Amino acid sequence: SVGEAIQTITGATTHREKGGASEIALRGLGPFLSNSTFNGRDATNGSGDRSVNFNQFPSELVNNIKIYKTQQADLVEGGVAGTIDIGTLRPLDFGKTRVQGEIKANYSPYQDKVVGSSAWGWRGTLSYVDQYQLGGLGELGIAIGVQRNSTNNPEETVAGSSTWTACNATKPVANNANCTAIDRTKDAAGTPFYLAPNSMAWRQISETDERDAVFGAIQWKFSDRVELNIDGQYSDRTFVENRRDLNISEMRNSLTNVVYDENGVIQKMSGRSAIESTASNLARSEEYLGGGANLRWDATDRLTLALDGSYSRTIRTEIERQVRLRTDALDMNGVRQPINHMRIPYTYEVKPGNYAPTITFDPRFDPNNHALFWDDVRPRRDESERRNEIWGLRLDADYKLDGFISNIAVGGRWAQQTYRDFDVRNEITLTPTDPPAGREDARINLLCRTQFPQAGFLEQARGNTITSWATFDPLCLMREYTGSEDPGRPAEMRSSANRDVTEQTMAGYIMAEYGGDLCGMAVRGNFRVRLVHTKGTSIRL
């Protein structure tokens, strides 16, 4: 992708997602502090800030990449960290006919561990460049390229929750109760504590990832003085994840025999927790559409005028359907289990040199027994959409001079950017008094069971002892418990967290470039003035 090409440039580092470079950070600053452009025009994104996902653009269809680490006035709206500009091919400047096709295959040994999945992926690219003489109408050049990328990016993780609690080490934890948290006052007084996560999850992800892209350009020279350039870019990337989670959901509950170091990091403990098997299907689609037209006129040998209009749009949609099943004192058939409680005893230990915690469940509990996961069913559907759109118009004039100052450039830009998003959740918590219940739970459990989808789970993580668990088909569970594989959005979509922002920008600049010898030393540079006026309107609900 373009992101992987940019990361080879000094001063540019990448945030990686799905095995590839995505967002770019310049000079060690965050991606949201950079500005990204296509042929000098602002590019939209689906992140809600300025962080463009470069993983969606194929490098084979890009002609050049420029990074500006310092400001220039003609970069009418730059970024704090710098500007990344992606340039597409200009066919007349290329000067020759070319038809090029390329196909690449990739093999993922890790994907080969996933049951029923191919370890092979591929990427195919086809491009065409040509030039035509139009007689009295001048010269015309066209360039078009298409690409399909199909791959997979399986994942396996174990991680604690993002919320941790400083538990008071002087107070014993009661059975079926959480530890007592300390506040800052007690910490300052020297009260000993240990840090416990709210939960811990083991996650296996099987995934498919596809990207389609089309880039095109037309370059038309009506004469030696008038030139029109039209270009467009389209990219549609979709990935689908099937997630299987095993959760110890109450890691602050019923804690005993806690051993911790001087920093409060737990080395070993025993506890009791409900165990959850959660099945999820997550699909994300990100579509980019951009383009523009640039008309250039060399009015004289010294004066050049350029008018540029542009449009850019990104729509990112993400839908996750998830169903959680928990343990209970009874199995799905109503048979009381030896532990006789929803909370399962376990021990937790982190040994020196290990990469994963060692978990040992009470031997009376088998995490691979599907019949033990049926209680507190929670179907949940989350949906988010990010929509970013930019219209732009720009006029520039450049006048060449003789002498130490080589040229003077002036210009102005108008742009309107809109950003709209929403995040909604449709959640249903079922209890034994709600239908379906009882034997219906057993029927659904039997119907939606799946084989653990991976061999050798976390086998490279020294210390890990959880290699499989009872898993279920998320769409089957959703269909059987709600009546549909996709129950849709909730009736109420309004939220104070939703954003609807419109930003209008007017900007102008004047810049002079200089170059020559100063005391026998070659010097070059520019001095400039830039004025930017921005008006923003934000609507909630």
C-alpha positions in Angstrom: 0.0 0.0 0.0 0.9 3.7 -0.1 1.4 3.6 3.6 4.1 0.9 3.3 5.9 3.1 0.7 5.7 6.2 2.9 7.2 4.4 5.9 10.5 4.1 4.0 11.0 7.9 4.0 13.1 9.3 6.8 11.0 11.0 9.4 7.8 9.1 8.6 6.6 6.3 10.9 3.4 4.3 10.6 0.6 3.0 12.8 0.0 -0.6 11.7 -3.4 -2.2 11.3 -4.3 -5.5 9.8 -0.7 -6.4 9.1 0.0 -3.2 7.1 0.9 0.4 7.4 -2.1 2.6 7.8 -1.8 6.1 9.4 1.4 8.1 9.1 3.1 10.1 11.8 5.7 12.8 10.8 8.6 13.9 13.0 7.3 11.7 15.9 4.0 13.6 16.2 0.6 11.9 15.9 -1.0 11.2 12.5 -3.8 13.6 13.4 -1.3 16.5 13.3 -0.3 15.9 9.6 -2.2 17.1 6.5 -2.7 14.7 3.6 -3.4 15.7 0.0 -3.9 14.1 -3.4 -2.3 16.2 -6.2 -2.2 19.1 -3.7 -5.9 18.8 -2.7 -7.0 17.9 0.8 -7.9 14.2 1.3 -10.8 13.1 3.5 -10.7 10.3 6.1 -12.9 8.1 8.2 -11.1 8.6 11.5 -12.8 11.9 12.6 -9.5 13.9 12.5 -6.8 14.3 9.9 -5.5 10.7 10.2 -5.9 9.3 6.6 -5.8 5.5 6.3 -3.1 5.0 3.6 -3.6 1.3 3.6 -6.6 1.7 1.3 -4.5 3.1 -1.6 -2.4 0.8 -3.8 1.2 2.0 -4.3 1.2 0.6 -7.9 -1.3 3.3 -9.0 0.6 6.2 -7.5 3.3 8.2 -9.4 5.1 10.1 -6.6 4.9 10.8 -2.9 6.2 14.1 -1.4 6.6 15.0 2.3 6.9 18.6 3.4 8.2 18.8 6.9 8.2 22.6 7.0 5.5 25.1 6.1 5.1 26.9 2.8 2.6 29.6 2.1 1.3 27.9 -1.1 0.5 24.9 1.1 -2.6 26.9 2.0 -3.6 24.6 4.9 -0.6 22.6 6.2 -0.3 20.3 9.2 1.6 20.9 12.5 3.8 17.9 11.8 3.9 18.4 8.0 2.1 17.6 4.8 2.0 14.3 2.8 1.2 14.7 -0.9 0.4 11.8 -3.2 0.7 12.5 -6.9 -0.9 10.5 -9.7 0.6 10.0 -13.2 0.3 12.7 -15.8 0.1 10.7 -19.1 1.5 13.3 -21.5 4.5 14.0 -19.2 5.0 10.2 -19.1 5.4 10.3 -22.9 5.0 6.7 -23.9 2.4 4.0 -24.3 2.3 1.3 -21.6 0.1 -1.6 -20.8 1.1 -3.3 -17.6 -0.4 -6.2 -15.7 0.9 -7.7 -12.5 -0.4 -10.4 -10.2 1.1 -11.4 -6.9 0.3 -14.3 -4.5 0.9 -14.4 -0.8 1.0 -17.3 1.6 0.3 -16.9 5.3 1.5 -19.9 7.4 -0.4 -18.5 10.4 -3.7 -18.5 8.4 -3.1 -22.1 7.6 -3.8 -22.8 11.2 -7.4 -21.5 10.8 -9.9 -24.3 10.2 -11.7 -24.2 6.8 -9.7 -21.2 5.6 -7.2 -20.8 2.7 -3.8 -19.5 3.6 -3.4 -18.0 0.1 -4.2 -14.4 -1.0 -3.5 -12.4 -4.1 -3.2 -8.9 -5.6 -3.8 -8.1 -9.2 -3.0 -4.8 -11.0 -3.7 -3.7 -14.5 -2.8 -0.2 -15.9 -2.9 1.5 -19.3 -1.2 4.8 -20.4 -1.4 6.3 -23.8 -1.2 9.6 -25.8 -3.2 10.9 -28.8 -2.7 13.7 -31.3 -5.9 15.6 -31.9 -4.8 17.9 -34.6 -6.0 21.4 -34.0 -7.3 20.4 -30.6 -3.8 19.6 -29.3 -2.6 16.5 -27.4 -4.6 14.2 -25.1 -3.2 11.7 -22.7 -5.1 9.1 -20.6 -4.0 6.8 -17.7 -6.1 4.4 -15.9 -5.3 1.7 -13.4 -7.3 -0.9 -11.4 -6.4 -3.2 -8.6 -8.0 -6.0 -6.6 -6.4 -7.1 -3.3 -7.7 -10.2 -1.4 -5.9 -11.3 1.7 -6.5 -12.3 5.3 -5.1 -11.2 8.6 -5.8 -13.6 11.4 -5.1 -12.6 15.0 -4.7 -14.1 18.5 -4.5 -12.1 21.6 -4.8 -12.2 25.4 -5.2 -8.9 27.2 -6.6 -7.4 30.4 -9.4 -4.8 30.3 -8.6 -1.1 29.8 -9.9 -0.4 33.3 -7.7 -1.5 36.3 -8.4 -1.1 40.0 -6.0 -0.4 42.8 -7.2 -2.9 45.4 -6.6 -2.3 49.1 -4.1 -5.1 50.1 -4.9 -4.7 53.8 -8.6 -5.7 53.4 -9.5 -9.4 52.6 -11.9 -9.8 49.7 -15.2 -11.4 50.7 -16.5 -14.4 48.8 -18.6 -13.3 45.8 -17.6 -9.7 46.3 -15.1 -7.4 44.6 -11.9 -6.0 46.2 -12.0 -2.7 48.0 -10.5 0.1 45.9 -8.2 2.7 47.5 -8.4 6.5 46.6 -5.5 8.9 46.2 -5.6 9.9 49.9 -5.0 6.4 51.0 -2.3 5.9 48.4 -0.5 9.0 49.6 -0.8 7.7 53.2 1.1 4.6 52.1 -1.7 2.0 52.0 -0.4 -1.0 50.2 -2.3 -2.0 47.0 -2.2 -4.3 44.0 -3.6 -3.6 40.5 -6.3 -5.9 39.2 -8.0 -5.7 35.8 -11.8 -5.8 35.7 -11.6 -8.7 33.2 -9.3 -10.6 31.0 -10.0 -11.9 27.5 -8.5 -14.5 25.1 -9.5 -13.7 21.5 -9.1 -15.6 18.2 -9.9 -13.7 15.0 -10.5 -15.2 11.6 -10.6 -12.5 8.9 -11.1 -11.8 5.1 -9.9 -8.5 3.7 -10.6 -7.2 0.2 -9.7 -3.9 -1.5 -10.8 -2.6 -4.9 -9.2 0.6 -6.4 -9.4 2.6 -9.6 -7.2 5.6 -10.3 -7.5 7.6 -13.6 -6.1 10.8 -15.2 -6.7 12.8 -18.3 -4.1 15.4 -19.5 -5.1 17.7 -22.3 -2.8 20.3 -23.8 -4.9 22.5 -26.1 -1.7 24.5 -27.0 1.7 25.3 -25.6 0.0 27.7 -23.2 -3.2 26.0 -22.1 -3.4 22.7 -20.3 -6.2 20.8 -18.5 -5.6 18.0 -16.0 -8.5 15.9 -14.7 -7.9 13.0 -12.2 -9.9 10.7 -10.0 -9.3 8.1 -7.3 -11.7 5.5 -5.9 -11.0 2.8 -3.3 -13.3 0.5 -1.5 -11.9 -1.7 1.3 -14.0 -4.2 3.3 -12.9 -6.6 6.0 -14.9 -9.1 8.0 -13.8 -10.5 11.3 -15.2 -13.5 13.1 -14.2 -13.2 16.7 -14.2 -15.8 19.4 -13.6 -14.6 22.9 -13.2 -16.4 26.2 -13.6 -13.9 29.1 -12.8 -14.1 32.8 -15.3 -11.3 33.4 -14.8 -10.6 37.2 -11.1 -10.5 38.0 -11.6 -8.5 41.1 -14.0 -11.0 42.6 -13.3 -13.4 45.5 -9.6 -12.8 45.4 -7.3 -14.8 47.8 -3.6 -15.6 48.2 -2.6 -12.4 46.2 1.1 -12.1 45.7 2.3 -8.8 44.2 5.6 -6.9 43.8 6.7 -3.4 45.0 4.8 -1.8 42.1 1.5 -3.4 42.9 1.8 -5.8 39.9 0.1 -9.1 40.7 2.4 -12.2 40.4 -0.1 -14.8 41.6 -3.6 -15.0 42.9 -6.8 -17.1 43.1 -10.3 -15.9 42.3 -13.8 -16.8 41.2 -15.5 -15.4 38.1 -18.3 -16.0 35.7 -16.7 -17.3 32.4 -18.1 -16.1 29.1 -17.9 -17.3 25.6 -18.6 -14.4 23.3 -19.1 -14.7 19.5 -18.8 -11.7 17.3 -19.1 -10.8 13.6 -17.5 -7.4 12.7 -17.6 -5.9 9.2 -16.0 -2.6 8.2 -16.3 -0.9 4.9 -14.3 2.2 4.0 -14.9 3.9 0.7 -12.9 6.8 -0.7 -13.8 8.9 -3.7 -11.8 11.9 -4.8 -10.8 13.9 -7.8 -10.5 17.3 -9.4 -9.7 19.4 -12.4 -6.9 21.9 -12.9 -6.8 24.4 -15.7 -3.4 26.1 -16.3 -2.8 29.1 -18.6 0.6 30.6 -19.4 -0.7 34.1 -20.0 2.8 35.4 -20.9 6.3 34.0 -20.8 6.4 35.2 -17.2 2.9 34.9 -15.8 1.1 31.6 -15.2 -2.5 31.3 -13.9 -4.0 28.1 -12.5 -7.6 27.4 -11.4 -8.3 24.2 -9.5 -11.5 22.6 -8.3 -11.7 19.4 -6.2 -13.9 17.0 -4.3 -13.1 14.3 -1.7 -15.3 12.0 0.3 -14.8 9.1 2.7 -17.5 6.9 4.2 -16.5 4.4 6.9 -19.2 2.1 8.2 -18.7 -0.5 10.9 -21.3 -3.1 12.1 -20.6 -5.6 14.9 -23.1 -8.3 15.9 -22.2 -10.0 19.2 -23.8 -12.6 21.5 -22.5 -13.4 24.9 -23.1 -16.6 26.8 -22.2 -17.2 30.5 -21.7 -20.0 32.9 -24.3 -21.0 35.5 -24.7 -23.4 38.4 -26.7 -25.6 35.9 -25.8 -26.7 32.5 -28.1 -26.1 29.5 -30.1 -29.2 30.3 -30.8 -28.1 33.9 -28.2 -30.5 35.4 -26.6 -29.0 38.5 -22.8 -28.9 38.1 -20.2 -30.0 40.7 -19.1 -26.4 41.3 -22.7 -25.4 41.8 -22.1 -21.8 41.1 -22.0 -19.4 38.1 -18.5 -18.3 39.3 -15.7 -20.7 38.4 -12.6 -20.9 40.7 -9.2 -20.3 38.9 -5.6 -19.3 39.7 -3.7 -16.6 37.9 0.1 -16.5 37.7 2.7 -14.5 35.8 6.1 -16.2 35.8 9.4 -14.5 35.0 10.1 -14.6 31.3 6.6 -15.5 30.2 4.6 -13.5 27.7 1.1 -14.6 28.8 -0.4 -15.3 32.2 -0.8 -18.9 33.3 -4.5 -19.6 34.1 -5.6 -22.8 35.8 -9.3 -23.5 36.1 -10.9 -25.7 38.7 -10.5 -29.3 37.2 -14.3 -29.7 37.6 -14.8 -27.0 34.9 -14.1 -27.8 31.2 -14.0 -24.6 29.0 -14.5 -26.7 25.9 -17.9 -28.0 27.1 -20.5 -26.1 25.1 -23.3 -27.1 27.4 -21.8 -25.0 30.2 -22.3 -21.7 28.3 -26.0 -20.7 28.0 -26.9 -18.2 30.8 -27.4 -14.4 30.7 -27.6 -14.3 26.9 -26.9 -10.8 25.6 -27.3 -10.1 21.9 -25.8 -6.8 20.9 -25.6 -4.9 17.7 -23.2 -1.9 17.4 -23.1 0.4 14.3 -20.9 3.4 13.6 -20.6 5.6 10.5 -18.1 8.3 9.7 -18.7 10.6 6.7 -16.2 13.2 5.7 -16.6 15.4 2.6 -14.6 18.3 1.2 -15.3 20.7 -1.7 -12.5 23.0 -2.7 -11.7 25.8 -5.2 -8.3 27.4 -5.7 -6.8 30.2 -7.8 -3.0 30.8 -8.1 -0.8 33.2 -10.1 2.9 32.9 -10.5 5.2 35.6 -12.0 8.8 34.9 -12.9 11.4 37.6 -12.2 15.1 38.1 -13.0 17.6 38.4 -10.2 18.0 37.2 -6.7 14.2 36.9 -6.3 13.2 34.4 -8.9 9.4 34.5 -8.7 6.4 35.8 -6.8 3.3 33.7 -6.3 -0.1 34.8 -5.0 -3.2 32.7 -4.5 -6.4 32.0 -2.6 -8.5 29.0 -1.6 -12.1 28.4 -0.6 -13.1 25.1 1.0 -16.1 23.6 2.7 -15.7 20.5 4.8 -18.4 18.5 6.5 -18.1 15.7 9.0 -20.9 13.6 10.3 -20.9 10.5 12.5 -23.0 8.4 14.8 -22.5 5.4 17.1 -25.6 3.4 18.1 -26.2 0.3 20.1 -29.1 -2.1 20.0 -28.8 -4.4 23.0 -31.1 -7.1 24.5 -30.5 -8.9 27.8 -32.4 -12.1 28.0 -33.3 -13.8 31.4 -35.0 -17.2 32.1 -38.4 -15.4 32.3 -38.0 -14.0 28.8 -38.7 -16.2 25.7 -36.9 -18.1 24.5 -35.9 -19.9 27.7 -35.3 -23.3 29.2 -35.3 -26.0 26.5 -35.1 -23.3 23.9 -31.7 -22.3 25.2 -30.5 -26.0 24.8 -31.9 -26.1 21.3 -30.1 -23.0 20.2 -26.9 -24.1 22.0 -26.8 -27.3 20.0 -27.7 -25.6 16.7 -25.1 -22.9 16.9 -22.0 -24.8 18.2 -18.8 -24.5 16.1 -15.5 -26.2 16.2 -12.7 -24.1 17.8 -11.4 -22.4 14.6 -7.7 -22.5 15.1 -4.9 -25.0 15.8 -2.0 -24.0 18.0 -3.7 -20.9 19.6 -1.1 -18.7 21.2 1.5 -21.5 21.0 4.3 -18.9 20.7 3.2 -17.1 23.9 5.2 -18.7 26.6 3.1 -19.3 29.7 -0.3 -19.5 28.0 -2.4 -22.5 29.1 -5.7 -21.7 27.3 -5.5 -23.2 23.8 -9.2 -23.6 23.0 -12.7 -23.2 24.4 -16.4 -23.7 23.4 -17.2 -21.4 20.5 -20.5 -20.6 18.7 -21.6 -19.1 15.3 -22.5 -15.4 16.1 -25.0 -15.0 13.3 -26.7 -18.2 14.2 -27.1 -17.1 17.8 -28.3 -13.7 16.7 -30.9 -15.2 14.4 -32.2 -17.7 16.9 -32.4 -15.3 19.9 -33.7 -12.2 18.1 -35.4 -13.6 15.0 -32.9 -12.0 12.5 -29.2 -12.2 11.8 -29.3 -8.4 11.8 -31.8 -6.9 14.2 -31.1 -3.4 12.9 -30.6 0.0 14.5 -32.4 1.0 17.7 -35.6 3.2 17.3 -33.8 6.2 18.9 -30.7 7.3 16.9 -30.2 10.7 18.5 -27.4 11.2 20.9 -25.4 14.1 22.2 -22.3 12.2 21.2 -23.2 12.3 17.5 -21.4 15.0 15.5 -22.5 17.1 12.6 -19.8 19.7 11.8 -19.4 22.1 8.8 -16.2 24.1 8.4 -15.7 26.8 5.8 -12.2 28.1 5.1 -11.0 31.2 3.2 -7.3 31.5 2.7 -4.9 33.6 0.8 -1.1 33.9 0.5 1.8 35.7 -1.2 5.2 34.1 -1.5 8.5 35.1 -3.0 11.2 32.6 -3.8 14.9 33.5 -3.9 18.1 31.9 -5.0 21.7 32.8 -5.7 25.1 33.3 -4.1 25.7 35.1 -0.8 29.4 35.6 0.1 30.3 32.7 -2.2 27.7 30.4 -0.6 24.7 29.1 -2.6 21.4 30.0 -0.9 17.8 29.5 -1.7 14.5 29.7 0.0 11.3 31.7 0.3 9.6 34.3 2.4 5.8 34.5 2.6 2.6 35.7 4.3 -0.5 33.5 4.7 -3.9 34.5 6.0 -6.5 31.8 6.9 -10.0 32.4 8.2 -12.1 29.4 9.4 -15.7 29.3 10.4 -17.1 26.2 12.1 -20.6 25.1 12.8 -21.4 22.1 15.1 -24.9 20.7 15.5 -25.8 18.0 18.1 -28.9 15.9 18.3 
